[in-house]
Amino acid sequence: MRALLYKLMFTLAYWVFRPFNRYIHYTTTPAALRDSLKLDPTKPVVYILATRSWADLFVLDRICKDLVLPRPNRTGSNFPSVDKAGVVYLPALLETRVRPTELTQLIETGIATQDFDAQLVPVSVFWGRDPGREKSWLELLFADSIQAGSVRKFFIMMANGRSVFANFGLPLAFREFVNREPDATRAIRKLTRTLHFHFLRARTAALGPTLLPRHVVINGLMQRKNVLEAVQAATKGGAMTREKALAHARKCADEIAADYTNNVIVFIERFLGAILFKRVFSSIDVRGLERLREWAQQGYEIVYMPSHRSHADYLLVSYTLYRSGLVPPHIAAGVNLNFWPVGGLLRGAGAFYLRRSFAGDYIYSAVFRAYVDSLIQRGYAIEFFPEGGRSRTGRLLAPKTGMLSMVVEAGLKQRTRKVALVPVFIGYDKCWEVASYAKELKGAKKQKESAEGLLKAGKILGKSYGKAYISFGEPTVLQDYADQHLPGWRESFAPDKDEPPPQYKAFVGQLSLHHMREINASAVANPVGLAAVALLASPQRAVSEDEFVEQIGHLVWLLKAHPDSANLYIPEVAPKAIVEASAPIARILRIPHKWGDLHAITDNDAVALTYNRNNIQHLFAIPSMIANQFRTRMLLPEDLIVLGVRALYPFLRTEFFLRWQPDEVEHVTRRWLEVMTQLGLLSREGDRLQRPDVTSPAFSTLAMLGRVMGETLERYCITALLLAEERRTQQTLKRERFEEDCRLIAERMAILTGRDAPEFFDKALFRGYLNTLIEVGLVVETGDRGLAVDARIERIAERSLEMLSDETRQMLLQLLSRRKLAESGGGAAKEADKEPTPPGTV
């Protein structure tokens, strides 16, 4: 009688819920659900729901119907079969020890039936994505909860029916699991415990920890030990009263703290997704999400550290994560973005603001550190940009270590969970700020962010920028990395100690460089980037169509054989399709000709395309160095090629954040030589390698590949030649003057060669080269910022000159000669710059 009554109530509830089911809007993960689950059609399917909820079951039934998956049926006395999938609810903790449940009955019956096997699929159904806010009864009422009763569940359904999210776990093999246990009791307990952990982690990954009201966060910061100590220090000597110091600390906390609100995240997902992203970008191409979800569901605290190329980066990452069923992070944003109305919107999306410099304000520094520490302790996901600002050239910038140092210290101090640092490569077919970047590189003043600038930026809505790309790379587990590179860190970061170990600063610097290399290892070789590499390395930025397609094909095959190919992403691999996809976005001209069409770009478009080239230039660094050595030579011994690459590799590694250690580069170079030989770009004669005949298509590809790093080699040569020249003069060499002289020579060279490429004479690049020379011991920096140069630099200068074309070599030597004239007083230089007087004239 009781079973009959239960069945009638269930049937009634189903028909009552049916009209409401049409109103429900859901998303699922994994995205390609049927392909990801890989269900075996010869075995029964049993869905396991996290909570005993008919509403969850009805939603699951609709999802399975829509996606053509086995539809769930209440198990009860009906044992699941191949034709009829079952569904059971996860028992409450310790419930299986008190009374039998549907899950225990399933396990016991399955164990007793030796030929029975099933696929157990855990399913978490979330009504809305709001984790709830502590001490807010209204948000807790409407936020989904596993403890919700019938009445509260009704309110949750009504409030969140348009944003249902279902997370499907990978199938668990029933027979394989129970056979590992000695008896049914052990199997029941272990399976129940495993499922409880799975659902808990899935919930944390999707919703995150419960939120605290903002005023509670700020009040908590005011009670932190380091903040109170900073306040106390500020009052010493009567410089500030305690009341003023406390008021300043609270003002700093109010300036910093986020006000993370699910409503703002939903607004960004729905409104900005429809208005901004879908109108500006044709799509958002994402890679690495499943790996990321797995790490999040294993209980790691996730810290996202993306490359930074556009203001769109902030919103794109949060938008992508939310759409994929992962909780968006709290984001460290520059205080320059805290203007109306963007400041409040970003703060509601999880942004917390930091100043460019903390210098001189110890209270602000203490409050900010306390805030970062509180985020880590409570388990919130965090995002910050290690470069500290947007890249104006398209290359990764040297990392800033201030924010990373705070995150690392907070992560190593807490022992609750491990911290996973996730590299994120963000790229665009066309970055909408690239025109302003070019102006800034030429000396224009950076425009301050403001509401007026935001209105002007609305013009981008009428343009197409192709695709946006996000690639989540292989995470670095902070604690494991510290075990390898920071001995004794557990003792140094004990609760009773406040000072980090002496080698901590060097460790953070090493970690920051490691992370930048992981970002570049996760690069996306998008169509526009590949087209830019080939086209910008062609003479006069023009190439015949058949050569263009063939060269891009070789670039794709080189990437497929890349030592980091498992981490790279090539969205499109068909060369012809790459040309067709990139042409309208990059504004590549098609010039008809009787002997075959040509492709070319204007000077202005070439500047913009340089940004895309620089995004992925590092992927071809070593092959380009190999190809460059054949620019003036037909045949070269393999050992000599390896020696040439090895000599320049420290500079390549610094500029392009390459992953391989210096002692690995010989093996990597020989591997590249084998790949280039297999592709027909080189041929082998014993221990020597030969370039193709100049009439063959492969020769044009090899020449193009050599020119990919042409400007980089020219900068290396400028640095080495200038250092060698300064060493011969025996005069005092100041670092600032040397870097400026390098920039001036490069700038003059760019003008004389007709290059509209301000990033060619970027002073930061020369600074990086000089740092590398200091690291390898070829230059020593004295205490007064002077430079002492080793004699070996002259040999490096000679070798660098050998890798340049005759025309470039001659121009560079002339520029160095004219520099001497300019420094001798300027008159001789001016006289030398005059037009020559024709013979026979007066």
ABEGO torsion letter per residue (X at the ends): XAAAAAAAAAAAAAAAAAAAAAABBBBBOBABAAAAAGBBAABBBBBBBABBBAAAAAAAAAAAAAAGBBBBBBAEABBBBAABBBBBBBBBBGAAAABBBAAAAAAAAAAABAABBBBBBBBBBBBEABAEBBGBAAAAAABBBAABBAAAAAAAAAAAAABBBBBBBBBBBAAAAAAABABAAAAAAAAAAAAAAAAAAAAAAAAEBBBBBAAAAAAAAAABAAAAAAAAAAABGGABBAAAAAAAAAAAAAAABBBBBAAAAAAAAAAAAAAAAAAABABBBBBGAAAAAAAAAAGBBBBBBBBBABAAAAAAAAAAAAAAGBBBBBBBBBAAABBOAAAAAAAAAGBBBBBABABGBAAAAAAAAAAAAAAAAAGBBBBBBAAGBBBAAGBBBBBBAAAAAAAAAAAAABAABBBBBBBBBBBBABBAAAAAAAAAAAGBBBBBBBAAAAAAAAAAAABBAEBBBBBBBBBBBAAAAAAAABBGAAAAABAABABBBAAAAAAAAAAAAAAAAAAAAABBBBAAAAAAAAAAABBGGBBBAAAAAAAAAAAAAAAAABAAAAABBBABABAAAAAAAAAAAAGBBBBBBAAEBBBBBBAAAAAAAAAAAAAAAAAAAAAAAAAAAAAABABBBAAAAAAAAAAAAAAAAAAAGBABBAAAAAAAAAAAAAAAAAAGABBBBEABBBBBBAABAAAAAAAAAAAAAAAAAAAAAAAAAAAAAAAAAGBBBBAAAAAAAAAAAAAAAAAAAGBBBAAAABAAAAAAAAAAAAAAGABBBBAAGBBBBBAAAAAAAAAAAAABBAAAAAAAAAAAAAAAAAAAGGAAAAAAABBBBBBGBX
